[in-house]
Amino acid sequence: MNSFTLDKYINSRAHLNLRITDPPVIPATKRIVDSIKVDGREGTLTLLKGWEDITFKMRVALLGMDIHSRFREILPVILSAKSIYFSNDDGVYYKIKHAYASGLEYILSILYDFPITFVCEPFRYLRNVAPITMASPGSITNPGGVFALPIIKVYGTGNQTLTVGGKPTKLNILAGHLTLDSALMECYQGNVAQNNQMQGPFPVLNTGTTAITWSSGITKIEMEPGWRCL
């Protein structure tokens, strides 16, 4: 592992002058499971409650003059980052929930190191995924190993229905388009919330192939699928 990159463009070596001295061990995605004993039942009753965050740690070295001043400059960049990917696995990235770092530890007069901990969302997200445009109903195949929560921009006018995976969502499109953000569970037009203009579930792209259909007043949809894997 040579380097990591924050927020798509900030490389740890090229921009932050950091060297990874102790690379992270990134755990596999893990389910949150409750096992309940039930009298008369063979085994336990298993309840799947969600997914655990991914937490990983690394140590990085900072080389150069005026290290303390440089540390104060780069620390806010690290702590405010929203995504990270690694040079040895640059096909996926992680969504950072929060990060924290301990203080500098002396090695040489021009060399210090410090630990960083990242707490990320449970899944790995595919990088460089092109937006998908559909001008007519059809189907889409999820290449990841877990369901995806897309952002779908629906073009049309009036009362319409978008059906994804057999689940209809009713929309009242007032200004040419509405955007459905399934991860945030928000419906909006531009910067204006439009949750009162939809009824039904937010779309989910399950593993395998998902059929997408719509009523005649919808002209097309544009989608950021948000493919991800375990």
C-alpha positions in Angstrom: 0.0 0.0 0.0 1.7 3.1 -1.3 -0.8 5.9 -0.5 -4.4 6.9 0.1 -6.5 9.5 -1.5 -9.1 11.7 0.3 -12.2 13.2 -1.4 -11.2 11.9 -4.8 -8.1 14.1 -5.4 -6.1 14.7 -2.2 -3.2 12.2 -2.3 -1.4 11.4 0.9 2.0 11.4 -0.7 1.7 14.1 -3.4 -0.4 16.6 -1.5 0.1 15.9 2.2 3.7 14.6 2.2 2.6 11.6 4.3 4.1 8.1 4.1 2.1 5.0 5.4 4.3 3.3 7.9 1.8 0.8 9.3 -1.0 0.1 6.7 -4.5 -0.6 7.9 -6.2 -3.9 8.1 -9.7 -3.3 6.7 -12.3 -5.6 8.1 -15.0 -7.3 6.0 -18.5 -5.9 6.2 -20.3 -7.4 9.2 -24.0 -7.8 9.9 -25.6 -6.7 13.1 -27.5 -9.8 14.3 -29.7 -10.5 17.4 -30.1 -14.1 18.4 -33.1 -14.7 20.6 -33.8 -18.0 22.4 -37.4 -19.1 22.0 -38.8 -21.9 24.1 -39.7 -24.9 21.9 -37.7 -23.7 18.9 -34.8 -25.5 17.4 -31.9 -23.1 17.6 -32.3 -19.3 18.1 -34.5 -16.8 16.3 -32.2 -14.6 14.2 -33.0 -11.0 13.6 -30.9 -9.1 11.0 -30.8 -5.5 12.3 -28.4 -3.9 9.9 -24.6 -3.5 9.3 -21.7 -2.4 11.4 -19.5 0.5 10.5 -16.0 -0.3 9.2 -13.3 1.0 11.4 -9.6 0.9 10.5 -6.4 2.4 11.8 -3.0 3.3 10.2 0.2 5.1 11.1 1.7 7.7 8.8 5.0 9.5 8.9 5.5 13.2 8.2 8.9 14.2 6.8 10.4 17.7 6.5 11.1 20.9 8.2 8.7 22.8 10.4 6.7 19.6 11.0 4.4 21.0 13.7 3.2 23.8 11.5 2.7 21.3 8.6 0.8 19.0 10.9 -1.6 21.8 11.9 -2.3 22.4 8.1 -3.0 18.8 7.2 -4.9 17.7 10.2 -8.2 19.6 9.3 -7.9 18.1 5.8 -7.9 14.6 7.2 -10.6 15.1 9.8 -13.0 16.8 7.4 -12.6 14.2 4.5 -15.7 12.4 3.3 -14.2 9.6 1.3 -11.0 7.6 1.1 -9.5 5.0 -1.3 -6.2 3.2 -1.3 -3.5 2.8 -4.0 -3.5 -1.0 -3.7 -7.3 -1.3 -4.2 -8.3 1.8 -6.1 -11.4 0.3 -7.7 -13.5 1.0 -4.5 -13.8 3.8 -2.0 -15.1 4.2 1.5 -17.5 6.9 2.8 -16.0 8.4 5.9 -18.3 9.1 8.8 -15.6 10.6 11.0 -11.9 10.4 11.6 -9.5 11.2 14.4 -5.8 11.4 14.9 -3.5 11.4 17.9 -0.5 13.7 18.4 2.9 13.6 16.7 5.4 11.1 18.0 9.1 12.0 17.6 11.3 9.7 15.5 14.0 12.0 14.1 14.4 15.8 14.1 12.8 15.9 10.6 10.6 12.9 11.0 7.5 12.3 13.1 4.6 9.9 12.8 1.1 9.7 14.2 -1.9 7.3 14.1 -5.2 8.0 12.2 -8.5 6.2 12.7 -11.2 6.2 10.2 -14.8 5.2 10.9 -16.6 4.5 7.6 -20.0 3.3 6.4 -20.3 -0.4 6.2 -19.8 -0.9 2.4 -17.2 -0.4 -0.3 -18.4 1.8 -3.2 -17.4 1.3 -6.8 -15.4 4.2 -8.2 -15.7 5.8 -11.6 -19.3 4.6 -12.2 -20.9 6.5 -15.1 -24.4 7.9 -14.6 -27.1 5.9 -16.3 -29.8 7.5 -18.5 -32.9 5.5 -19.5 -35.2 7.0 -22.1 -37.6 4.0 -22.0 -38.5 1.4 -19.4 -36.1 -1.5 -19.1 -33.9 -3.3 -16.5 -30.6 -2.7 -14.8 -28.2 -5.2 -13.3 -26.5 -4.6 -10.0 -22.8 -5.6 -10.3 -22.2 -5.4 -6.5 -22.9 -8.0 -3.9 -25.3 -5.9 -1.9 -28.4 -3.7 -2.6 -27.7 -0.1 -3.8 -29.5 3.1 -2.9 -29.5 5.2 -6.0 -30.1 8.9 -6.8 -32.7 9.1 -9.6 -33.7 12.2 -11.4 -37.2 11.7 -13.0 -38.2 14.0 -15.9 -41.8 14.6 -16.8 -44.8 16.5 -15.6 -47.9 16.0 -13.5 -48.9 12.9 -11.5 -46.8 10.0 -12.5 -45.6 6.6 -11.2 -42.1 5.2 -11.2 -41.9 1.5 -10.5 -38.5 0.0 -9.5 -38.3 -3.7 -8.7 -42.1 -4.0 -8.7 -42.5 -1.3 -6.1 -44.4 1.8 -7.3 -43.6 5.3 -6.2 -46.1 8.0 -7.0 -44.8 11.5 -7.9 -46.3 14.9 -8.6 -43.7 16.5 -10.9 -44.3 20.3 -10.8 -41.2 21.8 -12.4 -40.0 19.4 -15.1 -38.2 16.9 -12.8 -37.9 15.5 -9.3 -34.9 13.9 -7.7 -35.2 10.9 -5.4 -32.2 10.3 -3.1 -32.7 6.8 -1.6 -29.7 7.0 0.7 -30.8 10.3 2.3 -34.5 9.4 1.9 -35.2 12.8 0.4 -37.2 14.0 -2.6 -36.2 17.4 -4.0 -36.2 19.7 -7.0 -33.0 21.7 -7.1 -32.4 22.8 -3.5 -36.1 22.7 -2.6 -37.5 19.8 -0.6 -40.4 18.0 -2.3 -41.1 15.1 0.0 -44.8 16.0 0.0 -44.8 15.4 -3.7 -44.1 11.7 -3.5 -45.9 8.7 -2.0 -44.4 5.2 -1.7 -40.9 3.8 -1.1 -37.6 5.2 -2.2 -36.1 3.0 -5.0 -33.7 0.2 -4.1 -31.6 -1.7 -6.6 -31.3 -5.2 -5.3 -28.6 -7.7 -6.3 -29.2 -9.2 -9.8 -31.5 -7.6 -12.3 -34.1 -5.0 -11.4 -37.0 -4.0 -13.7 -37.7 -0.2 -14.0 -41.0 1.0 -15.6 -42.9 4.2 -15.5 -46.1 5.9 -16.6 -46.5 7.7 -19.9 -45.9 11.2 -18.6 -42.3 10.4 -17.6 -39.9 11.1 -20.5 -36.6 9.7 -19.0 -34.7 9.1 -15.8 -31.1 9.8 -15.0 -29.5 7.7 -12.3 -26.4 7.6 -10.1 -26.7 3.9 -9.1 -24.3 4.0 -6.1 -23.0 0.4 -6.7 -21.4 -1.1 -3.6 -20.0 -4.3 -2.3 -19.2 -6.1 0.9 
